[in-house]
Amino acid sequence: MSRIIKFRAFVNNKMEFFDLLQSDNSHVDYVDIDKVMQFSGFLDDKKNEIYEGDVLFCPNRIKNEYQEVKFMNGYFKCEYRTLYEFLQWNISTVAGNIYENKELLNKN
């Protein structure tokens, strides 16, 4: 099984998408490594790509909740489950990310 490996970064107050190597094999400009987010390989219910650092809106719970996607111990996780398991049991849409919409996590 293979998946597309893509990244995005929050640089100069905006989200930028990039590959690690440009077509001429030169490296991209340096960015703050803490603000680089990897594509998880999963799509939300609206077919939006889900990246590390995204905030997912989950309306199908007892109450509406927002959950952050994290990469920990070799897995993309949401809440206490792997992202794969989380998406199997929850309707989820990307509502924002932790850099531009951190306030969403305070709505829980």
Secondary structure, 3 states (H helix, E strand, C coil): CCCCCCEEEEECCEEEEECCECCCCCECCCCCHHHEEEEEEEECCCCCEEECCEEEEECCCCCCEEEEEEEECCEEEECCEEHHHHHHHCCCEEEEECCCCHHHHHHC
